[in-house]
Amino acid sequence: MIAPPPLRPGDTVAVVAPSSPFDRALFWRGVGWLAERYRVRVGRDALTRTGYLAGTDERRLDELARALASGARAVIAARGGYGLGRIAHRIDWRAFAASPTWLVGFSDVTALHVEAAAVGVASLHGPMACSLGRGDERARRATLDALEAPLAPRRFAGLVGWRGGRASGPLCGGNLAVLHACAAAGRLRLPDGGVVLLEDVGERPYRVDRMLTGLAVGGHLARASAIVLGEFTDCLPGPDGVTVGEVLRERLTSLGVPLLTGAPFGHGARNLPVTLGAEAHVDADAGTLSLG
């Protein structure tokens, strides 16, 4: 993986709205916090709203393409939601790989992480402008650390091993629903031996089952060396009473690779940044995930 240059105070950061509309107060708080350390660029029509999208496809595509070509050291999404699946494949990713920058976000931004990984560029799965606007100091500090030392060693302990063992490989993945959509569109290329990170929000357990089954039957999870589960927020049982934990455990232990759960990533209260493409080391017996 190519790692874009780390940021330094005073570098330029572009904030874009490539997916859904967002809370303007949280957005400007997040932008203001970033501006305390970096030069922040926000497009003049970033606040546009077209139904459940932050403007038309052409507006969002143009804003994203301009940001990627602007020389900004990082391109940070305002929020996730939905919309990148409509435009991400239209970006000139070869040009991006020739002059890469850090792509930062989670949720719907998984579509950008997938495209960046396909051309061999590392990216940051983590808080976005609206997330940073909530004022979580731990997430804010971790975001600065990740932007300015993206390949520094990091260790997450206290995780729970659902299937024991050790494994290493490049960290990949993100939001389960978006990964599933990328696979359906023929865009998903998980690396051989990858440590696959998965998280999601608001999905019934049977839908989580459907998506995991689709990825498994399609061969996408067969190349994984380990699976690391973040938070599956508000994935409540239906009338059948089956929990999302039961589904995840049943569908993923059958892969025969180390399986960790409880990682601090996703749509819940804990969402710490991690570098996708970094070398990850899983010890499911000790309950640890180490990067770098």
C-alpha angles and dihedrals in degrees: 000000000000111000114208114229115282118252127254129198109280095030119133120259124188119211114203137182105217099151133027131353117267148202104285095206093054090044095054092044090054092046090048092052092050090048090060088072108017140036103257125204120197121182116244092239099040090115093060117128128200108174108292092349132080091241133312123324090254093052094049094043093049092048092049095045091049092049093050091051096041099087092247112153092223136020110206123189120230091222141323125240111122139324112074093092087067095056114015094090090057095064117102095245095177089060088047091053090052090057107017129189132184114276109205129194146069138225107040089009086074084088089064092045089054092051093045092050091050090062093042101257125136120228140184122256104200151088122346131209095278091045090052088049090066090074101235099163095197092054091044094052092044090051092054090047091050094048094047099036104021095161098044114123114268130181131198115195135179094053121143122244113219091176120021131229142081131268141163134202144117114310112243142153132061131178111025097215092050093046089052091050091048089052091050089052092050092245101110117103111166112190122251109264093012124162100231119215116202133184137149147170137220098005123135113237092248090056090050086052090051093051095045090047091050092051092046096046089046090057095243095122095042090082095053119114092195142353124227118192123208123186123319096201122199092354091146127184120259125224089292091067096227110148127219089239091058091050094047093048095047097045098041105039087061089068089073097227131113111285125199127184135187098052114161097245132105143046097325132088091288119062113149120177122254131182112245108215094033118123108265127199120200124196104179092178092058094035096237138134116193127187127201 
